[in-house]
Amino acid sequence: MSLSSSASLLIGALCLCLVQPEISAGLAMVLGNVTLFNVQFKSPSWLGRSIVADSNLRIESDVDPNILEDSHLDTIHLLQKYGYPAENHTVETDDGYILGLHRIARPGGMPVLLVHGLLDSSATWVMMGPNKGLGYLLYEQGYDVWMANVRGNTYSRNHVKYSTRHAKFWDFTFHEMGKHDIPSTIDFVLNNTGFSQLHYIGHSQGSVVFWIMASERPEYMEKIFFMQALAPVAFLKHCRSPVVNFLAEWHLSVVLKLIGVHEFLPKNEFISMFNRIICDETTITKEICSNVIFLTTGFDKLQLNETMLPVIVGHSPAGASTKQMQHFGQLKRSGAFRQFDYGWLRNHWRYGTLDPPSYKLENVRAKVALYYGKNDWLAPPEDVEMLDKRLPNVVTKYLVDDPEFNHLDFIWAINGKELLWDRMLENMRNQENSVI
Protein backbone atom coordinates (compact mmCIF):
# COMPACT_ATOMS: atom_id res chain seq x y z
CA MET A 1 0.00 0.00 0.00
CA SER A 2 1.34 3.42 -0.92
CA LEU A 3 2.09 6.14 1.64
CA SER A 4 -0.83 8.26 0.45
CA SER A 5 -3.21 5.27 0.64
CA SER A 6 -1.98 4.46 4.14
CA ALA A 7 -2.48 8.07 5.18
CA SER A 8 -6.01 8.15 3.81
CA LEU A 9 -6.92 4.92 5.59
CA LEU A 10 -5.36 6.10 8.85
CA ILE A 11 -7.10 9.46 8.78
CA GLY A 12 -10.43 7.98 7.77
CA ALA A 13 -10.31 5.40 10.53
CA LEU A 14 -9.25 7.89 13.19
CA CYS A 15 -11.93 10.40 12.17
CA LEU A 16 -14.62 7.74 12.49
CA CYS A 17 -13.32 6.77 15.91
CA LEU A 18 -14.00 10.32 17.03
CA VAL A 19 -17.60 10.39 15.85
CA GLN A 20 -20.05 10.37 18.73
CA PRO A 21 -22.02 7.09 18.97
CA GLU A 22 -25.38 8.61 18.16
CA ILE A 23 -23.90 10.24 15.05
CA SER A 24 -21.82 7.33 13.82
CA ALA A 25 -24.62 4.80 13.97
CA GLY A 26 -25.73 5.64 10.47
CA LEU A 27 -22.29 5.89 8.93
CA ALA A 28 -20.27 3.21 7.20
CA MET A 29 -17.99 2.89 4.19
CA VAL A 30 -16.47 -0.12 2.46
CA LEU A 31 -12.68 0.15 2.06
CA GLY A 32 -11.32 -3.26 1.29
CA ASN A 33 -12.85 -5.50 3.95
CA VAL A 34 -13.34 -2.67 6.44
CA THR A 35 -16.82 -1.15 6.71
CA LEU A 36 -16.72 2.61 7.30
CA PHE A 37 -19.94 3.79 5.63
CA ASN A 38 -23.33 2.14 5.30
CA VAL A 39 -23.53 2.38 1.53
CA GLN A 40 -21.58 -0.25 -0.39
CA PHE A 41 -19.27 1.58 -2.75
CA LYS A 42 -16.17 0.81 -4.74
CA SER A 43 -14.38 3.09 -7.16
CA PRO A 44 -15.07 2.98 -10.91
CA SER A 45 -13.51 0.03 -12.73
CA TRP A 46 -10.89 2.15 -14.51
CA LEU A 47 -9.36 2.86 -11.10
CA GLY A 48 -8.90 -0.89 -10.72
CA ARG A 49 -12.12 -1.73 -8.85
CA SER A 50 -15.74 -2.27 -9.76
CA ILE A 51 -18.91 -0.39 -8.85
CA VAL A 52 -21.29 -1.86 -6.29
CA ALA A 53 -24.45 -0.07 -5.22
CA ASP A 54 -27.22 -0.59 -2.71
CA SER A 55 -30.77 -0.69 -3.97
CA ASN A 56 -31.47 2.78 -2.57
CA LEU A 57 -29.10 4.35 -5.11
CA ARG A 58 -30.08 5.04 -8.68
CA ILE A 59 -28.15 5.74 -11.85
CA GLU A 60 -28.94 8.99 -13.62
CA SER A 61 -27.60 9.18 -17.13
CA ASP A 62 -29.32 12.43 -18.05
CA VAL A 63 -27.01 15.10 -16.68
CA ASP A 64 -27.83 18.76 -17.11
CA PRO A 65 -24.94 20.11 -19.22
CA ASN A 66 -25.15 23.39 -17.29
CA ILE A 67 -24.22 21.57 -14.10
CA LEU A 68 -21.19 19.96 -15.67
CA GLU A 69 -20.13 23.27 -17.18
CA ASP A 70 -20.57 25.15 -13.90
CA SER A 71 -18.34 22.64 -12.11
CA HIS A 72 -15.45 23.83 -14.31
CA LEU A 73 -16.16 27.57 -14.37
CA ASP A 74 -14.45 29.94 -11.95
CA THR A 75 -16.32 32.67 -10.08
CA ILE A 76 -15.92 35.32 -12.77
CA HIS A 77 -17.04 33.03 -15.58
CA LEU A 78 -20.03 31.84 -13.55
CA LEU A 79 -21.15 35.45 -13.16
CA GLN A 80 -20.61 36.17 -16.84
CA LYS A 81 -22.43 33.04 -17.92
CA TYR A 82 -25.57 34.10 -16.07
CA GLY A 83 -25.44 37.69 -17.29
CA TYR A 84 -24.19 39.51 -14.19
CA PRO A 85 -21.63 42.36 -14.25
CA ALA A 86 -18.44 40.64 -13.11
CA GLU A 87 -15.21 42.30 -12.07
CA ASN A 88 -11.95 40.62 -11.10
CA HIS A 89 -9.67 42.55 -8.73
CA THR A 90 -6.48 41.81 -6.82
CA VAL A 91 -5.56 43.06 -3.37
CA GLU A 92 -2.03 43.14 -1.99
CA THR A 93 -1.79 42.74 1.77
CA ASP A 94 0.74 44.53 3.92
CA ASP A 95 2.65 41.25 4.30
CA GLY A 96 2.84 40.55 0.58
CA TYR A 97 -0.01 38.16 -0.25
CA ILE A 98 -1.95 38.84 -3.44
CA LEU A 99 -5.64 38.08 -2.99
CA GLY A 100 -8.37 37.61 -5.55
CA LEU A 101 -11.45 39.79 -5.03
CA HIS A 102 -14.59 39.33 -7.11
CA ARG A 103 -17.36 41.84 -7.60
CA ILE A 104 -20.95 41.78 -8.84
CA ALA A 105 -20.78 45.44 -9.69
CA ARG A 106 -23.53 47.87 -8.87
CA PRO A 107 -21.80 51.26 -8.66
CA GLY A 108 -23.55 53.52 -6.21
CA GLY A 109 -25.05 50.66 -4.24
CA MET A 110 -23.94 50.16 -0.67
CA PRO A 111 -21.04 47.68 -0.66
CA VAL A 112 -21.44 44.26 0.92
CA LEU A 113 -18.35 42.17 1.60
CA LEU A 114 -18.94 38.41 1.64
CA VAL A 115 -16.24 36.31 3.32
CA HIS A 116 -16.26 32.54 2.80
CA GLY A 117 -15.56 29.75 5.27
CA LEU A 118 -12.84 27.14 5.69
CA LEU A 119 -11.66 25.37 2.50
CA ASP A 120 -13.99 27.57 0.50
CA SER A 121 -13.81 30.52 -1.90
CA SER A 122 -15.82 33.35 -3.43
CA ALA A 123 -17.54 30.81 -5.66
CA THR A 124 -19.60 29.58 -2.71
CA TRP A 125 -21.87 32.65 -2.90
CA VAL A 126 -22.84 32.12 -6.55
CA MET A 127 -22.20 28.53 -7.60
CA MET A 128 -25.71 27.30 -6.74
CA GLY A 129 -27.14 29.55 -9.45
CA PRO A 130 -28.95 32.90 -9.78
CA ASN A 131 -32.01 31.81 -7.82
CA LYS A 132 -30.11 30.00 -5.08
CA GLY A 133 -26.99 32.08 -4.40
CA LEU A 134 -26.83 34.76 -1.71
CA GLY A 135 -24.45 36.85 -3.82
CA TYR A 136 -27.03 37.11 -6.61
CA LEU A 137 -29.83 37.85 -4.15
CA LEU A 138 -27.92 40.74 -2.59
CA TYR A 139 -27.18 42.20 -6.02
CA GLU A 140 -30.86 41.99 -7.01
CA GLN A 141 -31.72 43.88 -3.83
CA GLY A 142 -29.56 46.81 -4.91
CA TYR A 143 -26.25 46.07 -3.19
CA ASP A 144 -22.75 46.31 -4.66
CA VAL A 145 -21.47 42.80 -3.91
CA TRP A 146 -17.81 42.06 -3.21
CA MET A 147 -16.64 38.49 -2.55
CA ALA A 148 -13.34 38.02 -0.75
CA ASN A 149 -10.77 35.24 -1.03
CA VAL A 150 -8.31 34.65 1.81
CA ARG A 151 -4.69 33.63 1.38
CA GLY A 152 -4.04 30.11 0.20
CA ASN A 153 -7.33 29.42 -1.55
CA THR A 154 -7.89 28.90 -5.28
CA TYR A 155 -7.86 32.62 -6.08
CA SER A 156 -5.19 33.78 -3.62
CA ARG A 157 -2.11 31.70 -4.30
CA ASN A 158 0.41 34.44 -5.08
CA HIS A 159 2.87 36.43 -3.03
CA VAL A 160 5.30 39.20 -3.90
CA LYS A 161 8.23 37.04 -2.75
CA TYR A 162 7.18 33.40 -2.28
CA SER A 163 5.47 30.81 -4.44
CA THR A 164 3.23 28.01 -3.19
CA ARG A 165 6.29 25.74 -3.40
CA HIS A 166 7.88 27.66 -0.53
CA ALA A 167 7.13 26.59 3.03
CA LYS A 168 7.11 30.25 4.01
CA PHE A 169 4.07 30.88 1.82
CA TRP A 170 2.02 28.45 3.94
CA ASP A 171 3.23 29.77 7.30
CA PHE A 172 -0.12 31.25 8.25
CA THR A 173 -3.34 30.51 10.04
CA PHE A 174 -6.63 32.39 10.22
CA HIS A 175 -4.86 34.83 12.55
CA GLU A 176 -3.01 36.39 9.61
CA MET A 177 -6.22 36.46 7.58
CA GLY A 178 -7.93 38.53 10.25
CA LYS A 179 -4.93 40.76 10.82
CA HIS A 180 -3.95 41.34 7.17
CA ASP A 181 -6.32 39.90 4.53
CA ILE A 182 -9.64 41.29 5.69
CA PRO A 183 -8.41 44.80 6.58
CA SER A 184 -6.66 45.10 3.20
CA THR A 185 -9.77 43.90 1.39
CA ILE A 186 -12.03 46.30 3.29
CA ASP A 187 -9.73 49.22 2.44
CA PHE A 188 -9.75 48.23 -1.23
CA VAL A 189 -13.55 48.06 -1.39
CA LEU A 190 -14.09 51.36 0.38
CA ASN A 191 -11.42 53.14 -1.67
CA ASN A 192 -13.00 51.92 -4.89
CA THR A 193 -16.60 52.71 -3.97
CA GLY A 194 -16.28 56.00 -2.13
CA PHE A 195 -18.19 54.66 0.88
CA SER A 196 -16.90 55.01 4.43
CA GLN A 197 -18.57 51.82 5.70
CA LEU A 198 -19.76 48.48 4.35
CA HIS A 199 -21.95 45.53 5.24
CA TYR A 200 -19.99 42.43 6.23
CA ILE A 201 -21.34 38.88 5.92
CA GLY A 202 -19.09 36.04 7.03
CA HIS A 203 -19.72 32.31 7.01
CA SER A 204 -17.94 30.08 9.53
CA GLN A 205 -14.24 31.01 9.26
CA GLY A 206 -15.45 34.26 7.69
CA SER A 207 -16.71 35.16 11.15
CA VAL A 208 -13.52 33.95 12.87
CA VAL A 209 -11.36 36.35 10.87
CA PHE A 210 -13.73 39.21 11.69
CA TRP A 211 -13.40 38.66 15.44
CA ILE A 212 -9.61 38.53 15.00
CA MET A 213 -9.58 41.75 12.98
CA ALA A 214 -11.54 43.46 15.75
CA SER A 215 -9.17 42.11 18.38
CA GLU A 216 -5.92 42.99 16.64
CA ARG A 217 -6.97 46.03 14.57
CA PRO A 218 -9.96 47.51 16.40
CA GLU A 219 -9.88 50.71 14.34
CA TYR A 220 -11.53 48.75 11.52
CA MET A 221 -14.77 48.53 13.48
CA GLU A 222 -15.40 52.11 12.36
CA LYS A 223 -15.56 50.84 8.77
CA ILE A 224 -18.25 48.23 9.44
CA PHE A 225 -21.86 49.28 9.14
CA PHE A 226 -23.36 45.94 10.12
CA MET A 227 -21.79 42.50 10.54
CA GLN A 228 -23.83 39.32 10.00
CA ALA A 229 -22.28 36.01 11.05
CA LEU A 230 -23.59 32.80 9.49
CA ALA A 231 -22.73 29.72 11.56
CA PRO A 232 -20.41 31.86 13.73
CA VAL A 233 -17.29 30.19 15.07
CA ALA A 234 -15.02 31.22 17.93
CA PHE A 235 -15.29 28.65 20.70
CA LEU A 236 -15.25 24.97 19.75
CA LYS A 237 -15.81 23.44 23.16
CA HIS A 238 -18.99 21.62 22.11
CA CYS A 239 -18.00 21.04 18.48
CA ARG A 240 -19.17 17.63 17.27
CA SER A 241 -17.31 17.51 13.97
CA PRO A 242 -15.33 14.27 13.63
CA VAL A 243 -12.68 16.08 11.59
CA VAL A 244 -12.15 18.86 14.15
CA ASN A 245 -12.20 16.31 16.96
CA PHE A 246 -9.51 14.39 15.10
CA LEU A 247 -7.44 17.54 14.70
CA ALA A 248 -7.84 18.25 18.41
CA GLU A 249 -6.88 14.79 19.60
CA TRP A 250 -3.77 14.37 17.48
CA HIS A 251 -0.71 16.55 17.39
CA LEU A 252 -0.59 16.69 13.64
CA SER A 253 3.02 17.56 12.92
CA VAL A 254 3.48 14.01 11.61
CA VAL A 255 0.01 13.00 10.42
CA LEU A 256 -0.67 16.14 8.40
CA LYS A 257 2.55 15.64 6.50
CA LEU A 258 0.94 12.54 5.00
CA ILE A 259 -1.80 14.64 3.40
CA GLY A 260 0.09 17.85 2.69
CA VAL A 261 3.32 19.04 4.22
CA HIS A 262 2.40 22.72 4.12
CA GLU A 263 -0.90 22.86 2.26
CA PHE A 264 -3.88 20.95 3.64
CA LEU A 265 -5.99 19.26 0.93
CA PRO A 266 -4.20 20.90 -2.00
CA LYS A 267 -6.44 22.02 -4.81
CA ASN A 268 -4.82 20.51 -7.90
CA GLU A 269 -6.05 18.85 -11.06
CA PHE A 270 -5.85 15.36 -9.65
CA ILE A 271 -8.00 16.16 -6.62
CA SER A 272 -10.51 18.06 -8.74
CA MET A 273 -10.77 15.10 -11.10
CA PHE A 274 -11.11 12.60 -8.27
CA ASN A 275 -13.84 14.63 -6.55
CA ARG A 276 -15.86 14.75 -9.75
CA ILE A 277 -15.52 10.99 -10.17
CA ILE A 278 -16.95 10.44 -6.72
CA CYS A 279 -19.82 12.93 -6.98
CA ASP A 280 -20.62 13.28 -10.67
CA GLU A 281 -24.22 12.42 -11.55
CA THR A 282 -23.04 9.96 -14.19
CA THR A 283 -21.89 7.72 -11.34
CA ILE A 284 -24.01 6.09 -8.64
CA THR A 285 -22.28 7.68 -5.69
CA LYS A 286 -24.53 10.59 -4.72
CA GLU A 287 -25.38 9.14 -1.32
CA ILE A 288 -21.72 8.47 -0.58
CA CYS A 289 -20.78 12.00 -1.60
CA SER A 290 -23.42 13.49 0.65
CA ASN A 291 -22.16 11.55 3.63
CA VAL A 292 -18.53 12.45 3.02
CA ILE A 293 -19.35 16.15 2.76
CA PHE A 294 -21.58 16.11 5.80
CA LEU A 295 -19.13 14.09 7.87
CA THR A 296 -17.40 17.35 8.80
CA THR A 297 -20.43 19.63 9.02
CA GLY A 298 -23.56 17.77 10.10
CA PHE A 299 -26.39 16.15 8.23
CA ASP A 300 -29.36 17.77 6.53
CA LYS A 301 -30.07 15.79 3.42
CA LEU A 302 -33.37 17.62 2.82
CA GLN A 303 -31.62 20.96 2.21
CA LEU A 304 -28.82 19.61 0.02
CA ASN A 305 -29.51 19.86 -3.70
CA GLU A 306 -27.75 16.64 -4.65
CA THR A 307 -28.07 17.52 -8.32
CA MET A 308 -25.53 20.29 -7.68
CA LEU A 309 -22.90 18.05 -6.08
CA PRO A 310 -20.65 18.11 -9.18
CA VAL A 311 -20.58 21.91 -8.90
CA ILE A 312 -19.84 21.81 -5.17
CA VAL A 313 -16.88 19.47 -5.53
CA GLY A 314 -15.69 21.36 -8.60
CA HIS A 315 -15.09 24.39 -6.36
CA SER A 316 -14.23 22.91 -2.98
CA PRO A 317 -12.04 22.16 -1.16
CA ALA A 318 -10.32 25.33 -2.29
CA GLY A 319 -7.18 25.11 -0.18
CA ALA A 320 -5.90 25.89 3.30
CA SER A 321 -2.64 25.64 5.18
CA THR A 322 -1.70 22.79 7.45
CA LYS A 323 -1.04 25.31 10.22
CA GLN A 324 -4.53 26.77 9.75
CA MET A 325 -6.10 23.35 10.30
CA GLN A 326 -3.91 22.75 13.35
CA HIS A 327 -5.16 26.02 14.82
CA PHE A 328 -8.77 24.83 14.63
CA GLY A 329 -7.76 21.66 16.44
CA GLN A 330 -6.06 23.74 19.12
CA LEU A 331 -9.23 25.78 19.71
CA LYS A 332 -11.17 22.57 20.27
CA ARG A 333 -8.51 21.13 22.56
CA SER A 334 -8.14 24.27 24.69
CA GLY A 335 -11.78 25.37 24.71
CA ALA A 336 -10.51 28.94 24.32
CA PHE A 337 -10.50 31.42 21.45
CA ARG A 338 -6.84 32.34 21.29
CA GLN A 339 -3.80 32.68 19.07
CA PHE A 340 -1.73 29.79 17.72
CA ASP A 341 -0.02 27.65 20.34
CA TYR A 342 3.66 27.09 19.48
CA GLY A 343 4.49 25.34 22.74
CA TRP A 344 5.47 27.02 25.97
CA LEU A 345 9.04 27.89 24.95
CA ARG A 346 8.21 29.45 21.59
CA ASN A 347 5.10 31.04 23.08
CA HIS A 348 7.27 32.81 25.64
CA TRP A 349 9.61 33.99 22.92
CA ARG A 350 6.77 35.09 20.61
CA TYR A 351 4.09 36.32 23.03
CA GLY A 352 5.96 36.84 26.28
CA THR A 353 3.67 34.32 27.98
CA LEU A 354 3.65 30.54 28.32
CA ASP A 355 0.16 30.27 26.84
CA PRO A 356 -1.02 32.04 23.69
CA PRO A 357 -3.05 35.20 24.33
CA SER A 358 -6.82 35.08 23.96
CA TYR A 359 -8.48 37.25 21.36
CA LYS A 360 -10.15 40.37 22.68
CA LEU A 361 -13.81 39.87 21.78
CA GLU A 362 -14.69 43.00 23.73
CA ASN A 363 -13.19 44.94 20.81
CA VAL A 364 -15.98 43.82 18.47
CA ARG A 365 -17.80 47.13 18.72
CA ALA A 366 -19.61 46.89 15.39
CA LYS A 367 -23.26 45.87 15.35
CA VAL A 368 -23.46 42.09 15.00
CA ALA A 369 -26.17 39.61 14.04
CA LEU A 370 -25.68 35.92 14.82
CA TYR A 371 -27.45 33.20 12.85
CA TYR A 372 -27.03 29.59 13.91
CA GLY A 373 -28.53 26.13 13.50
CA LYS A 374 -29.43 23.25 15.81
CA ASN A 375 -27.77 20.64 13.63
CA ASP A 376 -24.48 22.47 13.14
CA TRP A 377 -21.59 20.29 14.20
CA LEU A 378 -18.99 23.06 13.81
CA ALA A 379 -20.96 25.88 15.44
CA PRO A 380 -23.42 24.20 17.81
CA PRO A 381 -25.87 26.38 19.76
CA GLU A 382 -23.95 25.96 23.02
CA ASP A 383 -20.81 27.51 21.54
CA VAL A 384 -22.73 30.29 19.80
CA GLU A 385 -24.40 31.16 23.11
CA MET A 386 -20.95 31.36 24.68
CA LEU A 387 -19.84 33.71 21.92
CA ASP A 388 -22.97 35.82 22.29
CA LYS A 389 -22.18 36.43 25.95
CA ARG A 390 -18.71 37.71 25.07
CA LEU A 391 -19.64 40.09 22.25
CA PRO A 392 -20.58 43.62 23.36
CA ASN A 393 -22.92 44.69 20.55
CA VAL A 394 -25.11 41.80 19.33
CA VAL A 395 -28.27 43.42 17.99
CA THR A 396 -30.03 40.25 16.89
CA LYS A 397 -29.57 36.51 17.30
CA TYR A 398 -31.57 33.95 15.35
CA LEU A 399 -31.77 30.18 15.61
CA VAL A 400 -32.95 28.99 12.20
CA ASP A 401 -36.44 27.48 12.40
CA ASP A 402 -35.45 24.08 11.09
CA PRO A 403 -34.12 21.44 13.50
CA GLU A 404 -31.96 19.86 10.78
CA PHE A 405 -30.34 23.09 9.52
CA ASN A 406 -26.59 22.53 9.37
CA HIS A 407 -23.30 24.32 8.74
CA LEU A 408 -23.43 24.32 4.94
CA ASP A 409 -27.15 25.10 4.73
CA PHE A 410 -26.33 28.74 5.54
CA ILE A 411 -24.88 29.09 2.04
CA TRP A 412 -26.22 26.15 0.00
CA ALA A 413 -29.66 25.30 1.40
CA ILE A 414 -32.46 24.67 -1.08
CA ASN A 415 -34.76 26.84 1.06
CA GLY A 416 -32.09 29.24 2.24
CA LYS A 417 -34.00 32.31 1.05
CA GLU A 418 -37.16 31.44 2.94
CA LEU A 419 -35.46 30.11 6.07
CA LEU A 420 -32.75 32.75 6.48
CA TRP A 421 -31.76 35.14 3.71
CA ASP A 422 -35.02 37.11 3.61
CA ARG A 423 -34.59 37.74 7.34
CA MET A 424 -31.01 38.88 6.77
CA LEU A 425 -32.10 41.35 4.09
CA GLU A 426 -34.81 42.70 6.39
CA ASN A 427 -32.25 43.19 9.16
CA MET A 428 -29.97 45.03 6.74
CA ARG A 429 -32.78 47.38 5.70
CA ASN A 430 -33.80 47.95 9.31
CA GLN A 431 -30.25 48.93 10.23
CA GLU A 432 -30.03 51.27 7.25
CA ASN A 433 -33.38 52.87 8.05
CA SER A 434 -32.36 53.41 11.68
CA VAL A 435 -29.69 55.91 10.65
CA ILE A 436 -31.72 57.85 8.08
N, C-alpha and C positions, 0 to 999 in steps of 0.2 A: 504493500500500500504506500502511495506517495506521501510526502510530508504534508501537502495541502489537503489530501483526503483524510489523513490522520487528524489534522487540525480541525477540519469540519466535523468529523465524527466526535472528537473530544468536546468541542464547543457545544454541539447539538445535544449531546448527552448531559453535559453539565447544566446547560440552560434548563432542560426538562427536569432535572433533579431539583431545581430551585422553584419550580411551579408549585403553587399551593395546591393541596389535594383536591379541593373543590373545583379548581380551575383545570387541573390536569386530567380529570376523569374523562373528559371528552376528547383528549388529544392523543394521537398516536401516529407514527410514520414508519413505513417499512424501509429499512436500510440494511440490505443483506438479510440476515435472519433476525435482526433486532427490530421490534415494533416500537416506533416513536410517535406515529400518528394513526388515527383510526380509519384512514382511507388508504386502501392498498394502491400504491403507486410505484412504478419504476420508470426510469428515464426512457425517452424514445429510443428505438432500436439502433439508430445510427450512432448513439453514444455507447453502444455495446450491450444494451439491455432492452427488454421488451416492455410494452405498455400493458398494465393490468388495471382494471377499473372496477369499483363497486357498482352495484346496480343503480345507486342513487346519482351517478354521474351520467352525463349525456354528451354525445359528440355533436358539435355544431359546426357544420362545414360552411355555412353562409355567414361570412364575416364582413361587417360593414367596412368598406375600403377606407372610409374616413377615420375609423378607429386605428387601423394599421398605419395610416399616414401620420396621424397625430402622435403616435408613439415615437416617431422619428423626428418630428419637428421641434425646434427649440422654441423658447418663449416668444421671441420676436416673430418668427414665422407662423406660430399659432395665431398670434394677434392679427397678422396680415392676412392669413387665410380666411379669417372670419370677418374681415372688413373693418378692423379697429385701427385707429391711428397709433402706430407703434414707433417708439423711439428707443434706441440703444445707446446708453451712456456708460462711461467709465469713471470711477472715483478712485483717487489715490489717497491712501491713508497716511497719517503722519509717521507711520513706521514702515512705509514702502509697499504695502499690498495694493494691488490694482483690482478693484471690485467691479463686477458688472451690475448695472442698474437699469431696469427696464421700466418704460413709461407707457401708459395708455393716456395719451396727451389730450387734455382739455384746458388749454390756456385760459387763465382767468378763474377757473374753478379752484376751490380750496384744496390744497394738496393733502393726500392721504398716503402715508408710508406704510406698506405692508411688509412685514418681516417674517420669513418662514421659520419652520422648526428644524429639529435635528435631522441630518441626512436629507435635507430637502432643498428646494430652490424657488426662484420666482415663478417657475412654471406651475407650482402647486395652486396658485390663485386663479389660473385660467385653463388648465389642461382638461377640466371636466366639461368644458364647452360654454358657449355664451349664456345659456339659460341656467347653468349650474355652477358657475365660477364667481366667487365673491369679488374678484377684480373687475369683471364685466359689470356686475350689479352696481358697484360703487360708481363706475364711469357713467352708467345709464342714469344714475341719480344726480349727476352734475359735478362729480368730484374729479380732480386731476390725480390720477392714480400712478403711484410710483412703487415699484416692487424691488426690494433690496435683495442682494446676494452676499452672504458673509464669506470671509476668506476660506479657501479650501474647497468650495463647492464647484459645480460644473462651470459656472460663469465667473469664478474668481480664483483662477489658478495661475496668476502672474504676480511678479514682484519686481521691483526695480533692480534688485541685486541677485535674488535667488530664483532657481527654477524648482519645479516640484520634485526633481531628482535630489535636491539638497535636503538634508535632515533639518537644517535651520528653517526652511520654509514651513515645515510642519510643527515647529516648536511653538504651538499656541493652544489655547483652550477657549472656551466661551468668554473668559475674562478679557482677553484681548479684543474680542468682537465688541463687547460692551464698552471698552475703554477707547477703542480706535475706530472700528468699522462703522458703528451706528452714528457716532457724532460726526464723522466725516460725511456720511451719506445724508444726514439731516442738513448739514451746512450746504451741501451741493444742491439739494432740493430747494431750500429756501433761497439761495442765491440765484437760482434759475427761474424761480416763480415770482419773486418779489414779495412773498409773504413773510411775516415775522414768526408765524407759528404753523404747525401742521397737526393733523390727526395722525395717531400712531395705532396700528393694529398689529399685534404680535401673537403668533401661535407657538405654544410650547416653548422651545428655546428662544423664540422671538420675544417672549416675555422675560426670560432669564437675562438676556443681554440688556434689556431696558432697565431692570433693577440694578444691574451692575453699572450701567452708564450713570444712573442717578447717584449711586454710591460713590463712584470714583470721579465723576465730572458733573456735580450737581447743578452747575450753571446751565446745563442743557434743559433742565426742567422748565426754564422760561420759554423755550422754543416749542413746547408741547401744549397743544390746545386741549387735547383729550386723548387718553391712552385706554385702549380696550385690549384686554388680555384673554385670548382663547386658550382654554386648557392651561392655565397659568402654572408655571413650575418655579419653585424656589427650594422648598423643603421636600425631601423624598423619604421621610420617615415611614410613611405608610404605603409607599410605592409597591405595587404588586407585579410589576413587569418582570418576567423571568430573565430577560436580557440585562436589565439594570441590576437585578439581584445577583446575577452571575458576575457582573462587573464589580459589585460591592464585595462579594465573597472572596474573589481571587485577586491577588496582586498581579496585575497583568503584564508586568515587564517582560515575562517570558511568553505567556500565552498569546498576547496580542501580536507578537512578532510572527506567529504562525499565519496570521490573517492580514498582515500589513505592518511592516516595521515602523513606518511613520504615518502612513495614511490608513485609516480604518475603512474597510470596504471600498477600495479604490474604484472609481467610475471609469472603466475602460471598455473597449469594444467587446472583449470576451464576456465580461459580466453583463453588459447590456444584452448581448446575444443569448446568454444563458437564461437571464430573467425572462426574456420573451418566449423562450422554449417552454419554460415552466408554466407561464400564465397566458400564452396566446390562445385565442378562442379556437384555433384549429386543432388544439390538443384537448385532452379530456382531463385537465388538471385544475379546473377552476376552483374546486373545493379545497384542494391542497394549497393553492396559491392564497386563498382567503385565510386559511389557518396560519400559514407562515407569516403573512403580513400582520395578522392580528395577534400573533404570539407575543409581540413586544408592546402592543397598545391596548388590548382588550377586544372583546368580541361584540359586534353588532351587525350581523349578517344582513338584517333588514334594510340598513341604511347604506350598504355598500353596493354600488352599481357594478356588478361583476362583469358586465359587458365592457366596462372601461378598464379592466385590469391590464390589458396590454399597454394602455397609455400610462397608467400609474407606474408600471415597472420600466417603461421606457424613459421615465424621468427621475426615478428614485430607486436605490439610494444615490444621492448626488455628491457624496464625499464628505469626509470629516477627518480630523486628525486622531491618531491613537491617544494622544494626551487629552484631547477633548472628551473622548469616551471614558478615559480613566477618571476624569474630574466628576462626571456624573456618578460613577461608582463610589467615589469618595463622599459625595453628598449623601448618598444612601447610607453608607457605612457610618458616617459621623452623626447623621441626623441634623446637621447644621447647614446653613447657607453661607459658605465661606470660600476663600481663595484656595488655589491648588496647594495640596499638601506634598511638599518635597521631602518630608522626613525631618525630624527635629533639628538635625545639624544644619541642613541647607535652609530650613525655615528660619533658624536664628540668623543665618548669614543674610538671607533675603528680606525677611520681615522684621527681624529684631525680636522675635518671639519664638517659642518652641512650637506653638500651634499656629496655623494660618489664621489671619484676621477674618472675622465675619464681615459680610457686606452690610453697609449701613442703610437698611430699608427705611429708616426714618427720613432719609434724604429724598424719597420719592414724593415730592410735593405736588406733582401734576395730578390732575383729576384722573381717577382710574375706575374702570369698570371691569369686573371679574365675571367670566362665564365658565362654568364647569359642568361636568357630567358625572352621573352616579357610576357609570361603568368604565370610567377612565382609570386604567392601571397606572399610568405615569403621573397623573395629577388627580388623585382620589380626593373626594370631598374633605376628608380629615386634614390633608395637607394644605388644601386651599383655604380652609377655615383658619389654619395656623398662620398662613400668609396674610389673610385679611386682618387679623389682629395686629400684625406688625406694620401694615401700611397706614400712613397718616391721613390719606385723602381718598378713600374709596367712596365713590358717589353712588354706585349701584353694584349689586352682586346678584347673579342669576344662575340658579341650578336648572339646566335644560329639562323641560317637561317631557322626558322620555327616559325611562329607567335603564334602557340599553345604550344610551348615547355614549360614545367612546371617544378616544383621543383624536382619531382621524376624522370623525364625523364633523368636527368643527370646520373642516375645510372641504370635505368630500361627500358629505351626507346627501342622499337623494332628496330629502326634505329639509335641507339646511336653511333654505329661505324662510320656510314657514316656522320652523322650530327655533331659529336663532337670528338669522341675518336681518329680517324685518325689524326685530327688536333692536338690534344694533344700530340700524339706520335711524330709527325713531330716537334713540338715545343721542345720536350725533346731532340730529336736528334740534332736540331739546336743549342741548348744551350750546348750540349756536344761537338759538333764540333767547337764551338767558342772558346773553351779553349785548343784545341789540338795544 
